[in-house]
Amino acid sequence: MAPRKGTEGENDTGTLGKLMVLLDLVTHAERPLRFTDILAQANQPRGTLHRQLGHLVEEGLLELDADGRYSPGLRLLDLAARSWAKNEFRLIAEPHLRALQAMSGETVHLGVLRGTSIIYLDKVEGQQSVRMYSQIGNASPVYCTGVGKAALSVLPDATVAALAAAIPFQRFTEHTLASPESLLAELSDIRREGCAFDREEHEQGIRCVAAPIWTADHSLVGGVSITGPAYRLTMERLAEWAGPVRAAAESIMEGMRIRLGPRR
């Protein structure tokens, strides 16, 4: 969408930021939102908000139905699909994800660190599909997911401490780490072993083993994991798969070094 200048003293950067807030509100809502719903959350003047929503509808980023409700537009889906298809990190990782899935028969994830969350970039479904939260594009907390903890383990101590202090720890299950101290203690084990485990910490009945992926300058930090139901994935089985997961992570990093070269 071409930059637009507001009529109330907004500069282009401010306008773009406000448009992104609106996109976030609508796309994260559980149902389509009316103008009054958005007005209550957006903290913008009524006239400015009406104009900006109109711009987003014109560009196909939002849709407005006959009942006056706003929902994500199809152009967002097209942009996301194009971005996903051309993502070099995902392309480099894809054959290694499929190899892990073929070896284990379970679901394999690829994720990247964004703040205190892990964003799933790719997912190869297991041979026996299991209902779980993870979907491409979804975000999960770093402190109770295997990929999240693996990613944190390669960051400098000061960065980890700052992130841990910013995490709003919430118990999802009885196994969830519930404090910065418990997270930092587990990260020490992960650094020593080179892999992380999710012991039903985010979803009851779901376990995983993960290994970190990162670039030398930490411009990209993430991880790869094998995930499945606890009744199939005993801790002994996950420990057996730790080696292949670490090897896949190393192969992905080597592929990134070769393909991306100086840009990283």
N, C-alpha and C positions, 0 to 999 in steps of 0.2 A: 504494500500500500504506500502511495507517495506521501511524503510528509505534508502536513497541513498546518497552517498557522491559525491559532485560535483567535477569537475576536475579543477576548477579555484579558489581553496582556500575557497570554501563555506563550512560551517559546516552544520550538519544535520538540526539544527533549522532554519538557514537562508534559506536553500533549501526548507524546508516545508513551510515557510512563503511565498516564491516566488511562489511556486506551488498553494498556496491558493489564491494569487493575480490573477493568471491566471484563476483559476476556477471561481472566482468572476467576472472577466471581461467577460468570455464566457457565464456564466449562466445568467448574468444580461443584456446582449446585446439583442436588439430587433430582431436581425437577426443573422444567423451564420457569424462568422468573418473569414477573410483571415489572413494569417500570417502577412502581412504588417499592417493590422488593429491592431493586438495585439502588434506588435513591436512598433507602434506609442504610445501606452498607457502603456506598461509594464515597460519601463525604464530599460531594460536588454540588454546585448550584443546579437547580432543576433545568434551566435553559442550556447550560453547558453539557449536562448529562444527556439531555434529549438529542442535542446536535451530535455528540460523539457516538452515541448508539446508532444514530442514523448513518454516520460514516461507516461504521463496522458492518451494518446491514448492506449498504451499497457495495461494499467490497467483498461481500460473501463470507465474511468471517463470523457473522452472526446471522441468524434467521429470526424473523418476527412472524408469528402465526396469526391467524384470524382472531384469536382471543387476546391478542396483545401480549403474548409471552415470548421471551427471548430464549433461544437455544443456540448451541454451537453450529456454525455454518459449514457447508460441505467443503468450502475452500480450506478450512483448517485441516480437514481430513486429507485433502490433496497435498497440502504443504507438509504435513506430518509424514505421509507415505513417501514423498520424494526425499525428504530429509533422511528418513530411516533407510531407504534403499541405497542412498549414496554415502551413508556413514562409514568411513574407512575403518574405524575401530571394529564395528560390527562385521564388516566384510572380512577383515583379517581373522576375526575370532570364529566365524561361522563354521568352517570345517572342523575345528577343534571341539566346538560344542556338539556337533553331530557325532564325532567320534566318541565323546564321553557318553552321549545318550545311547549309542550302539553298544558300548561296553557294559553299561549299567542297566539299561532298560528303563531308567528313571528320567525325570524332568531335569533339564539343565538350564541354568540362568546365566546371563551376562548383565552386569550392572555397573553404573558409574556413580561416584560420590558427588552429591550436590548439597552443600551445607551439612545439615544433620540428617540427611535422607539418602537413600540409595534409589536411583532411578533405573528401572529394568529396561535395557536396550534390546534384548533378545531373549527368546525362550524357545527351547526345543522340547516339545511334550514327550513324556514317557510313553512306553508301550501300553500302560494301563493308566489312563487319564485319572487324575485325582483333583478334586475341587480344592483350589487354594487361592489366596488373595492375589498372588503375583500375576500381572499382565504387563505386556509391553507398554511402557509409558507410565505405569503406576510407580508411586513412591512408597518406600517402607523405611522405618526408623533404622538408623545405623547400629544402635546398641543392642538390638535383639534379632538381628538377621546375620546369617553366616557371611554373606557378601559384604554387608556393612562393617562387621567387625574385622574382616580380613582387610578391607580398604583402610580402616583406621590404623591398622597395625604398622603400615609402612610410612605413616606421616611423622614428622618431627614431634618430639615430646611437647613442645610449646603449643603447636597447632592442635594436637590431640587434647591437651588440657583445656584449651579455649573452647573447643567443640563440646567436650564433656560438660563444661560449665554451662553451656547454652542449651543442652538437651533437656526437654521437659519429660523426665522419666515417667513412664506410665506402665503399669503391670498389665500385660495382655494375658499371661498365664501365670501359674505358680512358679514357673521356671525363669521368668523374665528378670534380667538384671535391673536393679531398681535404684542404683546410685552411681555417681561418677567413680567412687572408690572401687566398686565391684567391677565396673567396666575396665578401669585402668589395670586392675589386677589380672583380669582375663587377657587383656592385650599383651601382657608380658609373656603369658603361656603361648599365645598365638605367634608372637615374634620368634620364640624359641622353636616351635614346631613347624612353622611355615604354613599353617592352615588353621581355619576357624570352624567351629561347630555351632549349629543352631540346635539346641536340645529342647525342642518344642517351646521356644521362647517367644515367638511371635504368633504362632498358630498352634493350638492344641492338636497333637497328633501328627505334626509335620516336623521333620528333621532334615538337616543338610550338612554337607561338608563343603568348605569354600577355600579358595586360595586367592591371594591378592594379585592385581595387575596394576602397574604404574609406569609412568615415564620418569626419566631421571630428574626432571625439573618439577615433578608433581603437577604438571598442567593437566594430566589425566590420571585419575586414581579410581580403581574399581575392583572387580573380582569376578570369578566364575565359580559356579557351585553345582553340585548334584543334590537334588531335593526329592523327597518322597515321604510316604506315610511311615510313621514310627513302627508300625507292626511289621513292615518289611525292612526298614532301614534301622537295624540295631546299631548301637554304637560300635560294635565290633566290625560290622560291615562298612560303616562309614570310615573307620580307621583304615580298612583295607583299601578304600578308594581315595584316601588322602594323597597317596603317591601319584596316581594318574591325574588327579585334579591339579596338583602342583606342577606336574609336567605339562599339562595343557596351558596353564597360566604362563609358564616359561616360554612355551612355543609361541603363544600369542604375543608376548613382549618382544621376542626375537623378530617375529613378523612385522611388528610395528617399527622396530629399529631399522629394519631393512627397507620397508616400504615408505615410511614417513621421513626417515633420515633427518636432515638438519632442521626441518620444520618443527621438530619436537626438541 
